Amino acid sequence: MNPHLAPLFATMSSEGQLVLKFIGVFGLIVLIPAGILLFKNQNRWFGRSGDTPSETSGSLTYGLAQTWLVYVGLMHLMLWLVFGL
């Protein structure tokens, strides 16, 4: 556990930690289907568009990579709330 957060969690009641765990479970319930939806539609959502001819494959890949990075970070946070406390 993070040594900076240990005093905070030591003073927190078990009910408070339970609320954080419920937030983590709810987040997982929302994020798992969102990840499946993102995986199935990533080419359609981040593919080339005829409206903006100046797009390059690098900029499209960069946007997709940022989206997956945010998703993985949120999954990490929710898993930590559920299992790490």
N, C-alpha and C positions, 0 to 999 in steps of 0.2 A: 504494500500500500504506500501511497505517496506520503512521505513524512510531514509534508506541509498540511495535508488534509487530516492527518491522524487526530490532532486536537479537536477539530471540528466534528468528526464522527464520534469521538469519545464523549463529547457533551451532548450529542444528538440522541434523542430517545429512540427506542426501537420502533415506535409508531412513525416517527419521522423518516427513518430508514425504510420502513415499509411503503411509505408514500413514494419515495424515490424508486423503489423496486417496481411499484405499479406503473410509474411513468415509463420506466425502462421496458416493461412487458408491453404496454400500449404502443410504445415506439417500435418495438420489434414487430408487433402485429401489423403496423402500418408500413414499415420499411421493407419487410420481406416481399409482399406483393408489389410494392413500388419498384423494387429491384428487378423482379421478374418482368414487369411491364417495361422498364427501361432497357433490359437486355433484349427483349423481343422487338422493340421499336427503335433501337438506337440508330439503325441505318436510315430509317424514315425521318426521324427527328433531327439527326445530325448529318444527313446526306447533302449532296449538292443541290442547290436551288437555282432555277433559271432566272429568278428575279434579281439576284445579285451575282453578276458574272465575275466580279473581282475576287470571289472567294477562292482560296487555295486549299489544297488538301491539308496543309499544315495548320491552317486556322481552324478547319473543321475538326481535326484530330485534337487540337488543343482544347477546344470547347468540350469535346467528349471526355477527354482525360480529366478536365476540371470537374465535370459532373460526376464521374466515377470516384474521384478523390473525395468529394463532399459526401457521396453516398457511403463510402468505406469509413470515413470519419464518423458519420452519424451512427453507423452500425457498431463501430468500436465503442462509442459513448453509451449506446443502449445496452450492449453486452456488459460493459463495465457496471452500469447501474443495476443490472439484474444479478450478475454473478460476482462482481467485485466488492460489493459492500458487505 
